[in-house]
């Protein structure tokens, strides 16, 4: 039973993703919470027997920069992808919503439930930020009936708290794309997507040349993001997802390499579950 590392503590959406991935892979993984994304990647990078699951992109908030940067700086490969629906709940140690004067959660969760908060509480409601939705849920154990939290139903169950309202997010189609990473190449199913990173030459039309190569080979670019190279101010690395099953010797990738200062193959992998 391999260990599967997730962004802790227990009760986070990362744990929900880890449990779902373990079920879909039928591997009975031992789930281990880790404090940061970079620590997950660092640990997996040192041990080829470990997996990690990382939040990669949220449908509302966009890319998780720490995940992209950590993968880029390591030797881990993306070996699978899974989408997890984000359903925020209002939870409390008590059952009376009218007594709540303070709501605790991660800043993103508070922002994603702003309409619900506006419609159900007065202008004096005190919004308190925490490091994660699970930490917010745990905090309620030390608080009185005037405190509530926005967190997952899993967190409510883990900390034996009451769910006062379900799926309170302003946008109901809120989901996060998670990726599984490993030090070794793995075949976990039919590969649907390939991820690459590259740094183009500093000249007019450099990125256009890359896009034209993909077009020439009839490859669909489904994701493109730039991140500072952290070497030269104003220089950027590009991260791309291409809808294909491939390896580093793909003719298109060989052509892309020839047009770049740097090229890195990040993995070709299946969708374990796509929503």
Buried (B, 14 or more C-beta within 10 A) or exposed (E): EBBBBBBBBBBBBBBBBBBBBBEBBEBEBEBBBBEEBBBBBBBBBEEEEBBBBBBBBBBBBEBBEBBBBBBBEBEBBBBBBBBBBBBBBBBBBBEEBEEBBBBBBBEBBBBBBEEBBEEBBEEEBEBEEBEBBBBBBBBBEEBEBEBBBBBBBBBBEBBEBBBBBEBBBBEEEBBBBBBBBBBEEBEBBEBBBBBBBBBBEEEEEBBEBBEEBBEEBEBEEEBEBEBEBEEEEEEBBBBBBBEBBBEEEBEBBEBBBEBBBEBBBBBBBBBBBEE
